[in-house]
Structure formats: structure tokens, C-alpha cells
Amino acid sequence: MALDFTVIGHRLKKARLDKKMTQEDLAEQLEVSVAFLSRIERGLSHVNLKRLSQICGILGISEGYVLNGTASTSDQYLISEFNEILSNCPADKQKLIYKIAKTIIDDEN
């Protein structure tokens, strides 16, 4: 499975916000620019394993979670992200997302 740097960036941003850190705070600790950190969080810049480990250490999260979305297996890949997206959508958009997903799944079967 290829790495999805957009999802990785989203997980890093969520962890940063959960720690109530600004991009400036984290960038300063990493000794990188805020612009670079912003690109990582948006999935526009790839993060190497050394930098990822450094970020995870500061944020108190595991590299496994950031890369796989779960510490135990990757079978649950993206489920928490989908749940978060759906919980922040109005009912009409949830129905639209459901219909699109169902159409994709039905076309594959």
C-alpha cells in the first residue's frame, strides 16, 4: 500500500491541535519553517522517517498510528477519518457520500 501523505498530514495536524500547539510552536521545536510544516500537514511535502519520528516524539503519538491509522492492524485504514468527516457533515451531504461510496462498491462487484 502506498503512503497517503494527505492522510498522514491530517493525522499530524489533528495530533498537534489535540496538544493545543500552533504550527509556530511545533515548527520552532523541529527547527523548520512554518511554511514547511504547513505543507507537511496538507500532504504537499513528504516527510522522511527521521522527521516523522521527531514530530511523533514531540506530539506524543506513535509512528504506527500516523502511517496506518491504527497501532494494531491496517484493516481499519481511514475508518476514523471517514467517521470524523461524516460527523462534521450535514445529513444531506452524508447521504451523498454514502450514495457515492455505495455506487463505487457496487460497480466493483
Backbone as CSV, one residue per row, in Angstrom:
resi,resn,N_x,N_y,N_z,CA_x,CA_y,CA_z,C_x,C_y,C_z
1,MET,0.843,-1.171,0.000,0.000,0.000,0.000,0.892,1.239,0.000
2,ALA,0.616,2.150,-0.902,1.365,3.405,-0.996,0.965,4.331,0.149
3,LEU,1.891,5.140,0.573,1.603,6.089,1.636,0.753,7.230,1.097
4,ASP,-0.248,7.607,1.858,-1.095,8.742,1.508,-0.661,9.909,2.390
5,PHE,0.146,10.798,1.831,0.711,11.885,2.624,-0.342,12.904,3.053
6,THR,-1.472,12.957,2.357,-2.561,13.837,2.793,-3.138,13.331,4.108
7,VAL,-3.349,12.024,4.209,-3.881,11.421,5.437,-2.858,11.540,6.559
8,ILE,-1.599,11.289,6.242,-0.541,11.427,7.252,-0.506,12.857,7.779
9,GLY,-0.560,13.815,6.882,-0.569,15.218,7.294,-1.765,15.567,8.149
10,HIS,-2.939,15.017,7.784,-4.154,15.267,8.568,-3.993,14.716,9.987
11,ARG,-3.438,13.524,10.103,-3.243,12.921,11.426,-2.254,13.725,12.259
12,LEU,-1.204,14.214,11.624,-0.232,15.035,12.346,-0.867,16.345,12.804
13,LYS,-1.639,16.969,11.939,-2.306,18.220,12.304,-3.273,17.996,13.455
14,LYS,-4.055,16.931,13.383,-5.011,16.627,14.455,-4.285,16.419,15.782
15,ALA,-3.178,15.690,15.753,-2.403,15.460,16.974,-1.843,16.769,17.523
16,ARG,-1.396,17.635,16.613,-0.873,18.942,17.048,-1.960,19.763,17.709
17,LEU,-3.136,19.793,17.086,-4.249,20.556,17.647,-4.719,19.963,18.967
18,ASP,-4.711,18.630,19.064,-5.095,17.973,20.321,-4.160,18.368,21.460
19,LYS,-2.888,18.634,21.120,-1.913,19.085,22.130,-1.965,20.596,22.333
20,LYS,-2.908,21.237,21.611,-3.094,22.690,21.692,-1.808,23.444,21.333
21,MET,-1.144,22.940,20.289,0.064,23.585,19.788,-0.253,24.310,18.489
22,THR,0.405,25.423,18.281,0.293,26.110,17.000,1.343,25.540,16.049
23,GLN,1.175,25.845,14.775,2.204,25.443,13.815,3.531,26.108,14.178
24,GLU,3.467,27.325,14.666,4.683,28.038,15.045,5.406,27.310,16.170
25,ASP,4.641,26.840,17.175,5.241,26.112,18.298,5.971,24.861,17.810
26,LEU,5.274,24.065,17.002,5.852,22.818,16.529,7.026,23.074,15.585
27,ALA,6.871,24.027,14.684,7.948,24.344,13.743,9.206,24.786,14.490
28,GLU,9.026,25.553,15.544,10.167,26.012,16.329,10.894,24.831,16.975
29,GLN,10.135,23.893,17.535,10.760,22.728,18.167,11.457,21.832,17.141
30,LEU,10.920,21.792,15.930,11.511,20.977,14.863,12.652,21.695,14.144
31,GLU,12.748,22.994,14.383,13.718,23.848,13.695,13.506,23.823,12.185
32,VAL,12.213,23.980,11.801,11.830,24.091,10.390,10.942,25.323,10.256
33,SER,10.676,25.706,9.028,9.809,26.858,8.812,8.340,26.449,8.996
34,VAL,7.529,27.421,9.331,6.091,27.198,9.451,5.531,26.784,8.094
35,ALA,6.050,27.362,7.030,5.583,27.019,5.676,5.835,25.545,5.375
36,PHE,6.997,25.031,5.767,7.311,23.616,5.537,6.371,22.728,6.339
37,LEU,6.159,23.052,7.597,5.250,22.269,8.438,3.834,22.305,7.861
38,SER,3.418,23.450,7.384,2.095,23.570,6.773,1.977,22.659,5.556
39,ARG,3.021,22.608,4.746,2.996,21.722,3.560,2.932,20.256,3.970
40,ILE,3.614,19.885,5.055,3.539,18.509,5.551,2.106,18.202,5.981
41,GLU,1.504,19.101,6.738,0.148,18.876,7.247,-0.882,18.816,6.125
42,ARG,-0.627,19.470,5.019,-1.552,19.429,3.881,-1.215,18.301,2.904
43,GLY,-0.150,17.559,3.192,0.231,16.442,2.337,0.964,16.861,1.085
44,LEU,1.438,18.091,1.035,2.124,18.600,-0.148,3.621,18.341,-0.109
45,SER,4.168,18.139,1.091,5.576,17.778,1.248,5.642,16.430,1.938
46,HIS,6.479,15.561,1.414,6.662,14.254,2.022,7.573,14.394,3.223
47,VAL,7.282,13.630,4.241,8.075,13.674,5.460,8.879,12.375,5.535
48,ASN,10.191,12.494,5.780,11.005,11.285,5.885,10.824,10.667,7.279
49,LEU,11.286,9.432,7.430,11.056,8.711,8.688,11.745,9.363,9.878
50,LYS,12.909,9.934,9.660,13.613,10.604,10.760,12.796,11.804,11.262
51,ARG,12.295,12.611,10.327,11.498,13.780,10.695,10.167,13.344,11.300
52,LEU,9.558,12.286,10.735,8.296,11.773,11.268,8.469,11.321,12.705
53,SER,9.545,10.622,12.985,9.821,10.159,14.343,9.988,11.345,15.291
54,GLN,10.653,12.382,14.823,10.858,13.593,15.624,9.509,14.259,15.931
55,ILE,8.663,14.384,14.917,7.344,15.006,15.100,6.507,14.183,16.079
56,CYS,6.495,12.866,15.875,5.708,11.981,16.738,6.176,12.054,18.186
57,GLY,7.484,12.155,18.383,8.013,12.286,19.734,7.518,13.551,20.417
58,ILE,7.518,14.638,19.707,7.051,15.919,20.263,5.554,15.861,20.548
59,LEU,4.793,15.240,19.641,3.336,15.204,19.790,2.850,14.065,20.686
60,GLY,3.742,13.139,21.025,3.372,12.037,21.906,2.466,11.011,21.236
61,ILE,2.703,10.763,19.949,1.917,9.770,19.221,2.876,8.778,18.572
62,SER,2.345,7.630,18.144,3.211,6.622,17.541,3.293,6.808,16.025
63,GLU,4.413,6.412,15.489,4.585,6.446,14.038,3.592,5.493,13.373
64,GLY,3.312,4.365,14.033,2.361,3.392,13.502,0.983,3.986,13.302
65,TYR,0.544,4.782,14.273,-0.764,5.426,14.126,-0.749,6.387,12.944
66,VAL,0.292,7.177,12.838,0.356,8.181,11.769,0.371,7.505,10.399
67,LEU,1.108,6.414,10.281,1.239,5.741,8.989,0.048,4.847,8.653
68,ASN,-0.513,4.182,9.665,-1.568,3.193,9.413,-2.942,3.585,9.931
69,GLY,-3.002,4.541,10.824,-4.282,4.919,11.402,-4.664,4.082,12.595
70,THR,-3.884,3.055,12.866,-4.140,2.183,13.995,-2.830,1.527,14.403
71,ALA,-2.699,1.214,15.657,-1.452,0.622,16.112,-1.411,-0.884,15.871
72,SER,-2.584,-1.525,15.712,-2.583,-2.982,15.627,-2.611,-3.509,14.197
73,THR,-3.546,-3.053,13.383,-3.619,-3.552,12.006,-3.976,-2.407,11.084
74,SER,-3.754,-2.606,9.813,-4.120,-1.586,8.843,-5.491,-1.865,8.236
75,ASP,-6.209,-2.897,8.743,-7.553,-3.193,8.240,-8.505,-2.028,8.502
76,GLN,-8.204,-1.225,9.484,-9.071,-0.112,9.862,-8.648,1.198,9.201
77,TYR,-7.832,1.086,8.162,-7.295,2.249,7.470,-8.409,3.211,7.053
78,LEU,-8.316,4.424,7.449,-9.202,5.534,7.113,-10.561,5.523,7.804
79,ILE,-10.878,4.503,8.576,-12.205,4.464,9.194,-12.410,5.660,10.125
80,SER,-11.437,5.951,10.960,-11.629,7.085,11.873,-11.720,8.396,11.106
81,GLU,-10.973,8.508,9.987,-11.053,9.724,9.190,-12.432,9.867,8.546
82,PHE,-12.967,8.749,8.017,-14.318,8.798,7.450,-15.338,9.166,8.527
83,ASN,-15.214,8.579,9.704,-16.144,8.903,10.796,-16.074,10.379,11.156
84,GLU,-14.863,10.919,11.190,-14.710,12.337,11.512,-15.331,13.220,10.437
85,ILE,-15.077,12.870,9.181,-15.661,13.645,8.077,-17.179,13.598,8.146
86,LEU,-17.719,12.396,8.323,-19.177,12.255,8.353,-19.803,12.974,9.546
87,SER,-19.141,12.930,10.682,-19.707,13.581,11.861,-19.739,15.098,11.719
88,ASN,-18.917,15.640,10.831,-18.879,17.087,10.619,-19.700,17.537,9.415
89,CYS,-20.435,16.609,8.798,-21.244,16.931,7.614,-22.719,16.987,7.968
90,PRO,-23.451,17.856,7.282,-24.908,17.829,7.439,-25.470,16.538,6.833
91,ALA,-26.672,16.178,7.236,-27.294,14.914,6.829,-27.369,14.761,5.312
92,ASP,-27.677,15.824,4.584,-27.785,15.704,3.132,-26.446,15.346,2.489
93,LYS,-25.359,15.883,3.019,-24.033,15.551,2.484,-23.633,14.130,2.881
94,GLN,-24.037,13.701,4.071,-23.770,12.319,4.487,-24.442,11.341,3.523
95,LYS,-25.670,11.643,3.133,-26.390,10.788,2.183,-25.673,10.748,0.838
96,LEU,-25.195,11.896,0.388,-24.471,11.971,-0.878,-23.189,11.131,-0.821
97,ILE,-22.434,11.272,0.250,-21.207,10.490,0.417,-21.533,9.003,0.442
98,TYR,-22.581,8.630,1.139,-22.999,7.228,1.198,-23.339,6.703,-0.193
99,LYS,-24.116,7.473,-0.951,-24.517,7.045,-2.293,-23.310,6.875,-3.209
100,ILE,-22.362,7.799,-3.117,-21.155,7.708,-3.942,-20.358,6.460,-3.569
101,ALA,-20.149,6.250,-2.275,-19.393,5.075,-1.825,-20.095,3.791,-2.236
102,LYS,-21.411,3.737,-2.074,-22.169,2.545,-2.440,-22.063,2.288,-3.942
103,THR,-22.139,3.326,-4.741,-22.018,3.172,-6.196,-20.655,2.609,-6.569
104,ILE,-19.602,3.104,-5.927,-18.255,2.609,-6.214,-18.140,1.135,-5.840
105,ILE,-18.651,0.777,-4.671,-18.573,-0.610,-4.211,-19.411,-1.522,-5.105
106,ASP,-20.623,-1.087,-5.460,-21.488,-1.896,-6.311,-20.881,-2.101,-7.688
107,ASP,-20.180,-1.087,-8.208,-19.544,-1.215,-9.534,-18.415,-2.226,-9.521
108,GLU,-17.762,-2.408,-8.370,-16.656,-3.354,-8.273,-17.153,-4.795,-8.144
109,ASN,-18.390,-4.975,-7.702,-18.921,-6.324,-7.501,-19.618,-6.784,-8.722
